[in-house]
Amino acid sequence: MNPVQILGVDGRPLQAAPPTRAKMLHGDSRAPFDGGSYTGEHVENWNPYLWSPDGERNLYRDTLAARARDLVRNDGWASGAVTRILDNSVGGQFRPLFKPDYKALRLLTGIKAFDSTWAHEYAQAANAYYRTWADDQSKYADAQRHNTITQLMRLAFRHKLIDGDSLAQMLWIPGRVGPGRARYATSVLLIDPDRLSNPQLVFDTNIMRGGVTVDQFGAATGYHIRRAHQGDWWAAADSQTWDWIAKETDWGRPIIVHDFDPDRAGQHKGAAGIFTAVLTRMKMLAKYDGVELDAAVVNAIFGAYVESPYDHSLVEEALGDEVDSGLGAYQDMRSEFHDNRKTMLGGVRIPTLFPGEKINAVTATRPNANYMAFQNAFLRNFAAQTGLSAQQLSNNWSDVNYSSARAAMLEAYKTMARRHYDFTMRTATPIVGCWHEESRDVDDYPLPAGAPDFAEFRSQYNRMYWMRPARGWVDPVAEKQGAVLGMDAGLSTLQQECQDQDLDYEEVLEQRAREIEKFKQLGIPVPTWAGMQGANAPTANEVAQVPQPQ
């Protein structure tokens, strides 16, 4: 029987209507994208909500941050990952090299005295004054007087890695300034990011997102900060009181320096830093490690046992009190036997068994044979999330050669360089800019006639390059030879090569000149590294004429 066809006004069969949007989304298997289907075998129960940038974070921020901190406190892998990133992005000596933008200043002001010579002299003065503030042994740069600026920066970056945010308030404390005390009134107060939240924990609004107030364009204008942490039971009243603090002064001096890495447009706070995507897996791995370790300990302690054909208590209970089974006498004989049979050979007891007994050994089957493979696979997943190489995360370099180790470190170096740049631009440079503004009033800088005020050209005067921790070498000989070849070919400079090793090329050259001069003073032939061979090498007569030390 042929199917019935419905004809249109033109006499042709009507075509089936295209599927509606609802049918395409929920009941049609012809979705153009497998990942967009609601009926596919692997995606039918995968229906995440389409959250806003702030909505998907702010509601869960405290839970994520608390779990991330607990992980870092109690898990060696997570703690080690934070340490590796801090050591490679901030390091033990975090300092800027001032590079005022003399070209922009010359173009914007019309003052021709803004040239490279002026920029060099200005930078030398700024670098010296900065060390006076940042490395002050009395630590007046820290409002709590506990850390140097490098240590403060490392702590701020640690908050950013774990909590997702770093928060600092720039304070003006003139009461500390005086002879033998602070030279500058500018101080830094680090604030725990937990204290940044909406007053009374109300929901976000169009002008307030997670404690950050914003204007019509979404730019931050100020911050609601608790007077005390919500966990400070001794400051319960202050923990329920919020202060609103403006982001900056009317002339552009930062008051609150807030840093986070956004991954969506319109985001105003961080979440849980680098651990957000792997929190659950890291907790599962920590449990697995603990179970394997417990099993291995039990196997190590419980190595063997003696098996008897009778169990005294259970058998007597089964037979009852009315039946004289003689089991009590049997167990007493066993006990007496073992107390009296303590045969020793070379200080080691020889087990002598009572009739009916036998020794069984416990076979150690833990850790599981697949334990290491599983752990290594997971650590590679974790390394990919944190931007480290698997070898850096585990500190195990036994399974790599020079080429693979260098390739892994170069890839990790790119991520470290990006994190270093983001942190310096959002945190370190604004903080130093506050000190720099005060230093221009307190200290003597080489400035041409008619030079504008600092506040008018803050970005141009406060331009700087932050030194990174030394990249180091996998093969020092080959890589140093490559650096020399790059400089000789014009593909690199001494400044660039020195910066890769956390060195200031000017300090290197000045120290090198002093060492060469010392060789001459002592009459010691100048070594090949001094670059004075050939026509520039001192003659024997010149060396002989150098005054010898008495």
HELIX and SHEET records of a PDB file:
HELIX    1   1 ARG A   21  HIS A   26  1                                   6    
HELIX    2   2 ASP A   34  GLY A   36  5                                   3    
HELIX    3   3 GLY A   55  ASN A   58  1                                   4    
HELIX    4   4 ARG A   61  ASN A   74  1                                  14    
HELIX    5   5 GLY A   76  SER A   89  1                                  14    
HELIX    6   6 TYR A  102  THR A  109  1                                   8    
HELIX    7   7 SER A  116  ALA A  134  1                                  19    
HELIX    8   8 ILE A  149  ASP A  163  1                                  15    
HELIX    9   9 PRO A  174  ARG A  176  5                                   3    
HELIX   10  10 PRO A  193  ARG A  195  5                                   3    
HELIX   11  11 PRO A  199  LEU A  201  5                                   3    
HELIX   12  12 TRP A  233  ALA A  235  5                                   3    
HELIX   13  13 ALA A  236  SER A  239  1                                   4    
HELIX   14  14 GLY A  273  VAL A  278  5                                   6    
HELIX   15  15 LEU A  279  ILE A  301  1                                  23    
HELIX   16  16 HIS A  312  LEU A  319  1                                   8    
HELIX   17  17 LEU A  327  ASN A  340  1                                  14    
HELIX   18  18 TYR A  371  THR A  386  1                                  16    
HELIX   19  19 ALA A  390  SER A  394  1                                   5    
HELIX   20  20 TYR A  402  PHE A  423  1                                  22    
HELIX   21  21 THR A  424  ALA A  428  3                                   5    
HELIX   22  22 THR A  429  VAL A  442  1                                  14    
HELIX   23  23 ALA A  455  PHE A  457  5                                   3    
HELIX   24  24 ARG A  458  TYR A  461  1                                   4    
HELIX   25  25 PRO A  476  ASP A  488  1                                  13    
HELIX   26  26 LEU A  494  ASP A  500  1                                   7    
HELIX   27  27 TYR A  505  GLN A  521  1                                  17    
HELIX   28  28 THR A  528  ALA A  530  5                                   3    
HELIX   29  29 GLY A  534  ASN A  536  5                                   3    
HELIX   30  30 ALA A  540  ALA A  544  1                                   5    
SHEET    1   A 2 PRO A  96  PHE A  98  0                                        
SHEET    2   A 2 MET A 464  TRP A 466 -1                                        
SHEET    1   B 3 THR A 186  ILE A 191  0                                        
SHEET    2   B 3 SER A 166  TRP A 172 -1                                        
SHEET    3   B 3 ILE A 256  ASP A 259 -1                                        
SHEET    1   C 4 MET A 208  ARG A 209  0                                        
SHEET    2   C 4 VAL A 212  VAL A 214 -1                                        
SHEET    3   C 4 ALA A 220  ARG A 226 -1                                        
SHEET    4   C 4 TRP A 242  ALA A 246 -1                                        
SHEET    1   D 2 ALA A 304  GLU A 307  0                                        
SHEET    2   D 2 LYS A 358  ALA A 361 -1                                        
SHEET    1   E 2 MET A 344  LEU A 345  0                                        
SHEET    2   E 2 VAL A 348  ARG A 349 -1                                        
END                                                                             
